[in-house]
Amino acid sequence: MMADEKIQRLAREIYEEVGGMENVEKLRHCMTRVRMDVRDYSKVDLEKLKAIDGVMGVVEDDTLQVVIGPGTVNKVAQEMVDMAGVKLGEAFPSTEKSEDGKSGKELVEEKAAQMKAEQKEKHKNNSPFKAILKSISNIFVPLIPAFVGAGIIGGIAAVLSNLIVAGDIGASWQQYVDVLNIIKNGIFAYLALYTGINSASEFGATPALGGIIGGVTMLTGMNAEAPLPNLFTGGTLSAGQGGIIGVIFAVWLLSLLEKQLHKVIPDSIDIIVTPTIALLVIGLATIFLIMPIAGVISNSLVGVINTILEKGGMFAGFTLGLTFLPMVMFGLHQILTPIHMEMIAQTGQTLLLPILAMAGAGQVGAALALWIRCKKDTQLVEMIKGALPVGILGIGEPLIYGVTLPLGRPFITACIGGGIGGAVIGAFGNVGAIAIGPSGAALIPLIANNQWLAYVLGLLAAYAGGFAATFFFGIPKDMKN
């Protein structure tokens, strides 16, 4: 009952500080944030919004993002849309009165367009590169729960498989391993389809057509005895060539073509002609142009990153671990997801993920130091208590936006801790993960080639580095006990 009251209170108070329910156009959520399309930003009281008990931070972008934390966020978001009488992602009803003969709906649309234009102007320094990163984020964020769940299941399967090979458990366990792998492959074997569907939703194409273009890259139905040629290398095409980078680009082209076709094809035959032409043109382009070109790009990108990690050692590890938190803060980390997936597809592991996971561990160490040095600040301590468990499991946003970033110095010292952990991982070398998903302690089952001890030592080093750097150098002067 108390939990329900907390959810209802959070929903109500968030509405109050964003200018009321009528000031929200749409609402949805990710793993840690309630994301709102706001009609009039001038009605939002950011300071009071941040001060709400249970809110861990606020991020201003073209959407207003209220950081609440995993587990609670979906309940709060659902309560908020229930109060509005809509579903997640649906437009909120307008409560504005008609003026000058215009309907409420027209007024809302005008207001929304005006505010959207103002926000675009406000964020005009957003480069095309940043727009690409944002699109990649929107494509993959909905898949994160699936990555986490399937990744953990796959990690358990890998551990059991290793135990079978080592003779620690009997071969009768193989059937259990097979079942776990079947579940895991429910996403990883068909990731191109999921990526195609989400990419189409992001770019404004028909989701089902996007899924088909993703499926095209799997080359299902190709005659193995007479494989299709690679027009650039003279060899043959292989299923999945170019990976999800190619899928995203192909679906973007699909969206451009489909929108143009809708304009010129008569409505009476649009449903027949448009998808047929779009699939044929983009399907052929995907098979004979995009897949070979994206394959070259993906292979080169993965090769460069692997070379840096292999040759760079501790320095590469420190640099990557140090800079990953700022990347998360600006949303740049989402571009790494396709790279992780390509590294796993080509080499069986991603050497990047264990190093980047050290950034979250540095935050955990910094939060522990703040807990000890600032224990008189009861509100901060309570926030740390709530954010630490999920931080240890690799979900760092509550700690970033609720604890370290608002205080300034601890964010920097947390980055240093991440760099120290990354240096340890880099010194060991060849520490990779077999799947993406959780980081922190939850990544341990996914570490490849029995290198889990090196990863654990990296975690401990990041915890210690973040703690020491924050304890001695990262406490704001006005907060020291």
N, C-alpha and C positions, 0 to 999 in steps of 0.2 A: 504493500500500500504506500509506504514511504517512497519507494522507488518510482511508483506511478506519479506521486505528487511532485517529485523532483523533475520528471520529464515534462509534466504539464507546466510547472513553474518556468522551466527553461524556455519552453516554446512560447509561453505568454510574454516573458520578459524580453526575449529576442525580438518578437514582433513590436513591442513597445519602443525599443531603442532603434529600430530600423525605419520608424515612421509609420508603424501600423501595418496591418495585413494588406490594406489597400495600396501600400507603396511597394508591394512585392508583385512581380510579374510572373515569375516561375521559381520553383524551388526543387532542388535535388540534393543528393549527398554522395560523397565518396567514402573512403574508409574512416576518415577522421573529421571531415568538414561538412557543414551545411552550406550549400552553395546557392545563393539567391541572385536572380536578376532583379535589380532594384530600379524602380521607375524614376525616382528623384533622390539623388545622393545628398542633396542639401538637407533632407529630412532625417538623415542618419546621424545619430549621436555616437560616434566611434568610441569615445572615452567611456561612456556609460555602458556601451555594448561590451567592451573589454573587461569592465568591472563586474559583470554579472558572475555570480558564484556558479562555477561549472564551465565557464567559457575560458579556454586556454590561450586564445589569441584570435586576432582578426587579420585577414589578408585582403587588401584592396586590389582588385583587378577589374576587368570588364564584368566580372561577377563579384559579389561580396561574399567572402568565405569566412565562416565562423568556425574556428577549430574547437571541437568538443571532445574528440577522442573516440577510439574504436569501441564498439559495443553500444555506447550511449547514442552516438550520432544517428544511427538508423531509426532509433525509437523517437528521438526528438524530431527528426525530419518527418517521420510518419505522423506524429502528433500534429505538427504544424500544417501539413497538407490536409489532414482530417478536419482540422479547425476551419480550413478554407473551403472544404467540400470538393477538393480536386485530388487527382492522383499525382504522384511524383513526376515532375517534368511537364505537367499540364499547365496551361495558362490560368492564372487566377482570375476570378470574376471581377469586373469593374464595379466600384461603388461611387464613381464620379457622376455628377448630374450633367444633363445635357446643356450645352451652351451654343448659342448662335445656330440653332437648328441642327446641331450635330449630335449623333447618338453617343451614348456613353462609350460604346465600343470604339467608335472613331476617335473620340478624345483620348482614350487610353492608348490606342495605336499611335496617335500623333505624339503623345507624351513619351511613350516608350522609344519611338524613333528619335525624338529630340535628345533624350537622355543617352541613348546609345551613341548618337553622333557626338555628344559632349564627352562621353567616356572615351570614344575613339580618339577625339582631339586631345584629351588629357593624356592618353597613352600613345600619342603620335610617334614618340620615339621608339615604339615597338617596331623593330625591323622585320622584314620578311622572314629572316631566320628565326626570330622569336615567335612569329606566327606559326611557322612550321613546327617548332617545339611544342607550342600550345596544342596544335592539332594532334601531334603524336601522343601528348598527355591524354587528350580526350579519347583517343582510340584505345589506349592500354589501361587507363585507370579502372574502367569497368571490369577488366579481366583480372585485376590483382587478386581478388578473393579466390578465383579459380587457380591462379598461379600458386598461391599460398597452400591451399588445400591439396591440390594435385602434386605440388612439389614435395610436401611433407610425406605424402603417401609414397611417392617415388623414392624419397630418401629412405623410408623404412624398407621398401623393396630392395634397394641397393645394399643396405646393411645386412638384411637376411641373405641375399645372394652371396655376399662376401663371406658370411659365416658358413654357408653351404660349401663354397669352394675351399675354405680353410679346414673343413671337416669338423667344425664345432657343433653343427647341427646336421641332422640327417637329410638325405635327398628328398624325403617325403615332404619337406617344407617348400619344395619348388613350386607346387601347385598354388600355395598361398602367395608366393612371389609373383607368379603369373597373374593371379587375380588382381593384386595390387597394381601391377604394371598395366593391366587392361584399364583400370580406373584412371591411372595417371595419364595414359595415352588418350583418354577421352578429350583432353584439351591439347596436349603437346603434339599428337599426331595430326590433328586437324586445325592447328593454330592459324594456318593460312585462311581457312574459312571464317573463323571468328574475326580475324584481322580485316578481311574483306568486308564483312557485314558492318563492323564498327567504323571502318574507314568511310563506307558509303553514307552512314548516318552523319558522320562528321562533315563530309564534303557536300552533302545534299543530293546524293544519288539514291536510287532504290536499294535498300539493304539487301534484298534477295539477290539482286544482280551483282552487288559487291561480293556477296558470298560465292557466287558462281565464278567470278574472276579469280577469287582466292583459290577456289577448287581447280581452276584451269592450271595453275602452277604445279599441281600434283600430277599432271599428265595422266590421269586415270583413263584407261582405254587405249593408250598408245601400244602399238604392236612391238613387243620386246624384240622380235626377230628383224624388224625393220624400223628402228627408232628414228625419230625426227632429227634432222640435221641442225647443228649449231652453225648459223650462217657466218659467224665471225671467226670461229676457230677451225672450222672444217670437221670438228668432231661431232658428237651426238649430244642432244639435250638430255638432262637428267632431271627427274622429279624434284621439285623444290628449289631448282637453281635460281639464284637471285634472292631467295628467302622472302621474308615479309617486307623488306625494304622495297623489293620489286612489286609486291602486292599493293602496298600503300600508293606507290606512284601510279600503277595501272588503274586503281580505283579512282584516283584523282582525275585521271584522263577520262575515265568513264563518266564521272560527274559532269565534266565540261561538255562532253558529247551529248549526254542524255538531256541536259538542260537546253541545248540548241535544238535537238530533235523535237522536244516538246513544243518549241516555238513554231516550227515549220510543218510538222505533221498534223493533218486534220484530226480533230478530236474523235471523230467516228472510227478511225483506224489506229489511233495513237497507241492504244494498249497492245496492239498486235505488232505494229511496225517498229515502234521505238525500241522496245527491249530486244527485238530480233536484230536490228541493225547495230545497236549499241554493243550487244554481246559478240556479234560476228567481227565487227571492226576492232574492238578492244581485245577480244580473245585472240585474234590473229596477231595483233601488235604485241600482246603479252608473250605469246609463244615464241615468235621469231625475232622480236626486237628487245623487249623489256627484260625477259628472263636472261638472255645472254649478256646484255649490258649490265644489269643489276648483279649478275653473277660475278663479273669482273670487279665491279665496285666492292661488293661484299667481301670477296676473297682478298682484295688489296687492303681493305680496312681492317679486317681481322688479322691479316698478316702483319700490318704495321703495329697494331696494338700488342700482339704477341711478342714481336721483336723488342718493342720498348720494355715490356715487362721482363723478358728474358735477359736483355742486356742492361736495363736500368737498375735492376736489383733494389737495394734499399732506397736509393734516391727516387726512383720511379714510384715505389710504394709510398714513400713519405709525401711526395707531391700530390698523388692521387687522393690519399687519405686526408690530406690537409684541405684540399679544395672542394671536396665533395659536398660538404654542408652548404657552402654558398651556392653550389649548383642546385641543391634541393630547394633552397630559399627562393631562387629565381625560376624554379621549374625546369631547369636545364637538364636534370637527371633523366627525364623521360626519353630523351633521344638515345640513351644507352640501352634501352630495352631491346630494340632490334639488333644492336651489336651483341648483347649477351646471347640472344637467340641464335645468331649466326655463328658465334664462337662455339656454342654447344653443338650446333648441327654439324660443324666442320671438324671439331677436335674432341667432342664429347664432354667438354667442360668450358666454363667461362673463368678465366684467370682474373677478370676484373672484379667480379662480385665480392669475393672474400676481402679484397683490399678496400673496396668502397664501403663495405660493412663496418669497417673500423671507425668511420666517421660517427656512426650512431653510438658505438661503444665509447668514444671520447666524450659524447654528450652525457652518457650515464655516469662516467667518472666525474665530470664537471658538476652534475646535479648532486651527487653524493657530497662533494666538497661544499657546495652551497648549503646543503642540509645541515652540515656540521657548523659551518661558520656563521650561518644566518638563522639559527634555530629560534631566535626570538621573533622572527617574522613568521607568525603562524600561518598566514595566508599562503606565503611562498612555500612553506614546508608542506602544507596540505596539498598544494598543487604538485609538488615533487613526488609526494607519496602516490598520488594518482597516476602520474605520468611515468614513473620509474619502471613498473612491471612491464608495460608495453614497450618501453624503450629498450629494456633488456632483451625483449623478443624481436627487436628490430624495427618497430614502428616509432620513428623519432619525431614526428611532427608535433605531438603535444609538448615534448621537451623543448623543441626549437621555438615554437611560437608562444608557449606558455611560461618558459623559464629562462633559457639562456639568451635568446635574441633580444627580448625586452630589456635585459640588464646590460647588454653591450659586451662588456669584458668577458663574461663567461662564455659567450658564443665564440670569441676568438680563441680562448684557452681550450674550449672543447674541440675546435678544429686542430689545435696543436696535438691534443691527445689522439685524434684520428690519424694524424700524420705519423705519430710514433708507432701506433699499431700497424699502419700500412707499411712502415719501414721494416718491421719485424716480419710481416708476411712476405715482403719483397726479398728480404735476406734469405728466407728459406727457399723461395722460388717454387714454381709449379704447384701452387696451392690453388685449386680450382673448385668450382661448384658444378654439379651435374644438371642443375635446373635453377631457374630464377624463382623467386618467391620471398620467403622471409630472410632477414639478415639477423644480426645479433646472435644470441645463443640458439635461436631456432634454425640457423643455417647449418649447425654442426652435422645433422644427419645427411646433408646434401653435399658434403665435402668429398671430392673424388680421390681415388687412389690412396685411401687410408691416411690422408694428410690432415686428419682432424686435429691432431695434437698441435701441429704448427698453427692451425687456425685458432685454437683455444689460447695458445701463448700470445698470439696477436691480439685477441680480445683482452686478455689480462693486461697486456702492455698498454693498450688504448685506455682501459679503465684507469690504470695507474697514472698514465700520462695526463689524461684529462683531469683526474683528481688533483695531482700535484701542481699542474700548471694553474688550475683554478684556485686551489687552496692558498698558494703563495702569491699569485699575480692577478687573479681574476675576480676578486671580490670588490665590488664597488665600495668606495670609502664610506659612504653614508649607510652601509648595510652591515659593516663589521660589528660583531658582538663584543 
